[in-house]
Amino acid sequence: MRALFLCLVVCLPLAVGCTSLVRQDGDFFEAARVPPDRYERDDTGCRLQAQNYLAYDPRGTEGTRYQRNRTYNAIYGRCMTAKGYRPRPYYKNWLPG
């Protein structure tokens, strides 16, 4: 029983830490009442905007992998929100169905 508890105590923070390295994409936003082709164009445009910032802006090229990933997610999220998409609730991103 103690081994199971220790395993959970050690593994849970590692699993949570790994999700912080996930790059956001169209699955993190709701596309209600938007044609699929428009949603794909907006998603692609926002991805390119975030990637270009990380590749060409001196402020985007510095920092750890974690910091660059957070910057990517922030830029992508702002872009999608500016285009009118709402972020999906957290539980919808991680639970099936």
C-alpha positions as CSV (number, residue, x, y, z in Angstrom):
1,M,0.0,0.0,0.0
2,R,2.8,2.4,0.8
3,A,4.5,1.6,-2.5
4,L,1.3,2.5,-4.4
5,F,1.0,5.8,-2.5
6,L,4.6,6.7,-3.2
7,C,4.2,5.8,-6.9
8,L,1.2,8.2,-7.1
9,V,3.0,10.9,-5.2
10,V,5.9,10.7,-7.6
11,C,4.1,10.0,-10.9
12,L,1.3,12.6,-10.6
13,P,3.5,15.7,-10.7
14,L,5.5,14.2,-13.5
15,A,2.3,13.7,-15.6
16,V,1.1,17.2,-14.8
17,G,4.5,18.6,-15.8
18,C,4.3,16.9,-19.2
19,T,1.0,18.5,-20.1
20,S,2.6,21.9,-19.7
21,L,4.8,21.1,-22.7
22,V,1.7,20.5,-24.9
23,R,1.3,23.0,-27.7
24,Q,-2.2,24.2,-28.2
25,D,-4.0,23.7,-31.4
26,G,-7.5,23.8,-32.8
27,D,-8.7,21.1,-30.4
28,F,-8.3,23.6,-27.5
29,F,-10.9,26.0,-29.0
30,E,-14.6,25.7,-29.8
31,A,-15.7,26.3,-33.4
32,A,-19.4,26.8,-33.0
33,R,-21.3,28.0,-36.1
34,V,-18.1,28.4,-38.1
35,P,-17.6,26.6,-41.5
36,P,-14.8,23.9,-41.2
37,D,-12.7,25.5,-44.0
38,R,-12.7,28.9,-42.2
39,Y,-11.8,27.3,-38.9
40,E,-8.9,25.4,-40.6
41,R,-7.6,28.7,-42.2
42,D,-7.8,30.5,-38.8
43,D,-6.1,27.7,-37.0
44,T,-3.3,27.5,-39.5
45,G,-2.8,31.3,-39.5
46,C,-2.6,31.4,-35.7
47,R,-0.1,28.5,-35.7
48,L,2.1,30.2,-38.2
49,Q,1.9,33.5,-36.3
50,A,3.1,31.8,-33.1
51,Q,5.8,29.8,-34.8
52,N,7.1,32.9,-36.6
53,Y,7.3,34.8,-33.4
54,L,9.4,32.0,-31.8
55,A,11.6,31.6,-34.9
56,Y,12.3,35.3,-35.8
57,D,11.7,37.5,-32.8
58,P,14.7,37.7,-30.5
59,R,12.5,37.6,-27.5
60,G,10.9,34.4,-28.8
61,T,14.1,32.6,-29.4
62,E,15.5,32.8,-25.8
63,G,14.4,30.9,-22.8
64,T,13.9,27.2,-21.9
65,R,11.7,24.8,-23.9
66,Y,9.0,25.3,-21.3
67,Q,9.1,29.1,-21.6
68,R,9.1,29.0,-25.4
69,N,6.1,26.6,-25.3
70,R,4.2,28.9,-22.9
71,T,4.9,31.8,-25.3
72,Y,3.7,29.8,-28.3
73,N,0.5,28.9,-26.4
74,A,-0.1,32.5,-25.3
75,I,0.3,33.9,-28.8
76,Y,-1.8,31.1,-30.4
77,G,-4.5,31.6,-27.7
78,R,-4.6,35.4,-28.2
79,C,-4.9,35.0,-32.0
80,M,-7.7,32.4,-31.8
81,T,-9.6,34.5,-29.2
82,A,-9.2,37.6,-31.4
83,K,-10.8,35.7,-34.2
84,G,-13.8,35.0,-32.0
85,Y,-13.2,31.5,-30.9
86,R,-13.8,30.5,-27.2
87,P,-11.4,28.3,-25.3
88,R,-12.8,24.9,-24.5
89,P,-13.3,24.1,-20.9
90,Y,-10.4,22.3,-19.4
91,Y,-12.3,19.0,-18.7
92,K,-13.3,18.8,-22.4
93,N,-9.7,18.9,-23.5
94,W,-8.6,15.9,-21.3
95,L,-11.7,13.7,-20.9
96,P,-12.9,11.5,-23.8
97,G,-16.2,12.2,-25.5
